[in-house]
């Protein structure tokens, strides 16, 4: 039961974007298409998962005095792996994510989870935490991306759904990202207040 709670916490109850409001810059910047949202979510989940595993394995061996530099080095190593893989196999996605891909190193979601969870828990629980937080982050990115891509350009996953002249350009820009994100936060607050 504890394992299920750890996994599901990040999906809604402690969602890193909608509830904790962490990592918003990259989230709103890359959500102009579903492809970008999935790519950023998968990249973030990989870095978070691998970082939590490594930190959890070595948590008792890392001295407190150098804890944060070690965390940053581990996160940077996995971020570099993601950058190189995307650059080699998905260069269009790598270009679309731009500077936000290397900035995963300093994303407060990853640093926060490594510090607050992986450094204090076993590997199995850290894996569940990383997967839950990663899925929570990814589903929010995909939903924001889908709304923005569809309403902003008339496309979804690159397929034209309705004529581009009927699209609402507002959603393709930064204000549209903030608007969709705000609506999602309001919906989550409404649902969670009714559950209590």
KAGI-V490960 format. One record per residue. N is the residue number from 0. RES is the residue in three letters. PHI is phi in radians with two decimals (NA if undefined). BURIAL is + if it has 9 or more other C-alpha atoms within 8 Angstrom, else -. D_FIRST is the distance of its C-alpha to the first C-alpha in Angstrom with 2 decimals. Layout:
{{N	RES	PHI	BURIAL	D_FIRST} {N	RES	PHI	BURIAL	D_FIRST}}
This chain:
{{0	UNK	NA	-	0.00} {1	UNK	-1.10	-	3.81} {2	UNK	-1.09	-	5.40} {3	UNK	-1.12	-	5.24} {4	UNK	-1.12	-	6.34} {5	UNK	-1.05	+	8.76} {6	UNK	-1.14	+	10.04} {7	UNK	-1.39	+	10.73} {8	UNK	-0.93	+	12.22} {9	UNK	-1.31	+	15.36} {10	UNK	-1.31	+	15.98} {11	UNK	-2.34	+	16.95} {12	UNK	-0.99	-	15.81} {13	UNK	-2.12	+	17.10} {14	UNK	-0.95	+	19.21} {15	UNK	-1.06	+	21.71} {16	UNK	-1.64	+	24.65} {17	UNK	-1.34	+	24.20} {18	UNK	-1.88	+	22.49} {19	UNK	-1.47	-	23.26} {20	UNK	0.95	-	26.58} {21	UNK	-1.87	-	26.68} {22	UNK	1.17	+	28.77} {23	UNK	-1.27	-	30.73} {24	UNK	-1.00	-	34.05} {25	UNK	-1.14	-	33.14} {26	UNK	-1.09	+	30.93} {27	UNK	-1.37	+	33.79} {28	UNK	-1.29	+	36.44} {29	UNK	-1.68	+	35.12} {30	UNK	-1.56	+	33.99} {31	UNK	-1.52	+	37.39} {32	UNK	-2.58	+	36.34} {33	UNK	-1.09	+	33.24} {34	UNK	-1.00	-	34.22} {35	UNK	-1.14	+	34.16} {36	UNK	-1.08	+	30.82} {37	UNK	-1.13	+	29.17} {38	UNK	-1.09	+	31.03} {39	UNK	-1.18	+	30.09} {40	UNK	-1.08	+	26.40} {41	UNK	-1.15	+	26.34} {42	UNK	-1.09	+	28.39} {43	UNK	-1.11	+	26.22} {44	UNK	-1.11	+	23.00} {45	UNK	-1.07	+	24.80} {46	UNK	-1.11	+	26.09} {47	UNK	-1.11	+	22.83} {48	UNK	-1.07	+	20.93} {49	UNK	-1.15	+	23.76} {50	UNK	-1.15	+	24.37} {51	UNK	-1.12	+	20.85} {52	UNK	-1.08	+	20.94} {53	UNK	-1.11	+	24.40} {54	UNK	-1.12	+	23.86} {55	UNK	-1.14	+	20.71} {56	UNK	-1.09	+	22.73} {57	UNK	-1.77	-	25.72} {58	UNK	-0.99	+	24.25} {59	UNK	-1.45	-	25.81} {60	UNK	-1.71	-	29.11} {61	UNK	-1.53	+	29.74} {62	UNK	-1.15	-	32.01} {63	UNK	-1.00	-	31.33} {64	UNK	-1.11	-	34.86} {65	UNK	-2.07	-	34.31} {66	UNK	-0.97	+	30.61} {67	UNK	-1.12	-	31.27} {68	UNK	-1.04	-	34.02} {69	UNK	-1.13	+	31.90} {70	UNK	-1.03	+	29.08} {71	UNK	-1.13	+	31.76} {72	UNK	-1.13	-	33.34} {73	UNK	-1.09	+	30.14} {74	UNK	-1.08	+	29.39} {75	UNK	-1.10	+	33.09} {76	UNK	-1.10	-	33.16} {77	UNK	-1.27	+	30.46} {78	UNK	-1.14	+	32.03} {79	UNK	-1.11	+	35.35} {80	UNK	-1.05	-	33.96} {81	UNK	-1.07	+	32.73} {82	UNK	-1.02	+	36.13} {83	UNK	-1.15	-	38.09} {84	UNK	-1.13	+	36.18} {85	UNK	-1.15	+	36.53} {86	UNK	-1.09	+	40.14} {87	UNK	-1.43	-	40.92} {88	UNK	-1.87	-	39.15} {89	UNK	-2.36	+	38.59} {90	UNK	-1.07	+	41.42} {91	UNK	-1.13	-	41.48} {92	UNK	-1.16	+	37.88} {93	UNK	-1.02	+	38.58} {94	UNK	-1.16	-	41.62} {95	UNK	-1.15	-	39.84} {96	UNK	-1.34	+	37.11} {97	UNK	0.89	-	39.94} {98	UNK	-1.19	-	39.51} {99	UNK	-1.27	+	35.91} {100	UNK	-1.19	+	34.81} {101	UNK	-1.17	+	36.06} {102	UNK	-1.28	-	34.82} {103	UNK	-1.00	+	31.21} {104	UNK	-0.94	+	32.07} {105	UNK	-1.84	-	32.23} {106	UNK	-1.17	+	29.62} {107	UNK	-1.20	-	27.80} {108	UNK	-1.13	+	24.44} {109	UNK	-1.18	+	24.52} {110	UNK	-1.07	+	26.15} {111	UNK	-1.13	+	23.79} {112	UNK	-1.24	+	20.57} {113	UNK	-1.12	+	22.29} {114	UNK	-1.23	+	23.49} {115	UNK	-1.43	-	20.58} {116	UNK	-2.06	+	17.66} {117	UNK	-1.09	+	18.95} {118	UNK	-1.30	+	21.52} {119	UNK	-2.16	+	19.05} {120	UNK	-2.25	+	16.05} {121	UNK	-1.31	+	15.92} {122	UNK	-1.12	+	16.74} {123	UNK	-1.06	-	13.52} {124	UNK	-1.18	+	11.78} {125	UNK	-1.16	+	15.17} {126	UNK	-1.11	+	15.38} {127	UNK	-1.09	+	12.22} {128	UNK	-1.10	+	13.69} {129	UNK	-1.11	+	17.08} {130	UNK	-1.15	+	16.26} {131	UNK	-1.12	+	14.55} {132	UNK	-1.14	+	17.49} {133	UNK	-1.12	+	19.94} {134	UNK	-1.16	+	19.03} {135	UNK	-1.06	+	19.16} {136	UNK	-1.13	+	22.52} {137	UNK	-1.17	+	23.80} {138	UNK	-1.11	+	23.24} {139	UNK	-1.16	+	25.03} {140	UNK	-1.05	+	27.84} {141	UNK	-1.15	+	28.28} {142	UNK	-1.14	+	28.52} {143	UNK	-1.04	+	30.96} {144	UNK	-1.06	+	32.88} {145	UNK	-1.10	+	33.19} {146	UNK	-1.12	+	34.56} {147	UNK	-1.15	+	36.89} {148	UNK	-1.17	+	38.15} {149	UNK	-1.15	+	38.76} {150	UNK	-1.33	+	40.42} {151	UNK	-1.44	+	42.07} {152	UNK	-2.33	+	43.67} {153	UNK	1.39	+	43.23} {154	UNK	-1.98	+	41.34} {155	UNK	-2.52	+	37.83} {156	UNK	0.97	-	36.97} {157	UNK	1.52	-	40.70} {158	UNK	-1.59	-	41.81} {159	UNK	-1.26	+	44.18} {160	UNK	-1.65	-	42.76} {161	UNK	-2.50	-	45.54} {162	UNK	-1.00	-	48.72} {163	UNK	-1.08	+	48.38} {164	UNK	-1.20	-	51.00} {165	UNK	-1.61	-	48.65} {166	UNK	-1.27	+	45.88} {167	UNK	-1.85	+	45.21} {168	UNK	-0.98	+	45.86} {169	UNK	-0.92	-	44.09} {170	UNK	-1.28	+	40.68} {171	UNK	-1.34	+	41.76} {172	UNK	-1.61	+	42.47} {173	UNK	-1.02	+	40.47} {174	UNK	-1.03	-	40.85} {175	UNK	-1.12	+	39.23} {176	UNK	-1.10	+	36.17} {177	UNK	-1.12	+	35.87} {178	UNK	-1.11	-	36.47} {179	UNK	-1.09	+	33.76} {180	UNK	-1.08	+	31.29} {181	UNK	-1.08	-	32.29} {182	UNK	-1.09	-	31.86} {183	UNK	-1.12	+	28.31} {184	UNK	-1.08	+	27.43} {185	UNK	-1.06	-	29.09} {186	UNK	-1.11	-	27.16} {187	UNK	-1.13	+	23.75} {188	UNK	-1.12	-	24.98} {189	UNK	-1.09	-	26.23} {190	UNK	-1.14	-	23.05} {191	UNK	-1.21	-	20.87} {192	UNK	-1.25	-	23.54} {193	UNK	-1.30	-	23.55} {194	UNK	-1.30	-	19.82} {195	UNK	-1.45	-	20.40}}
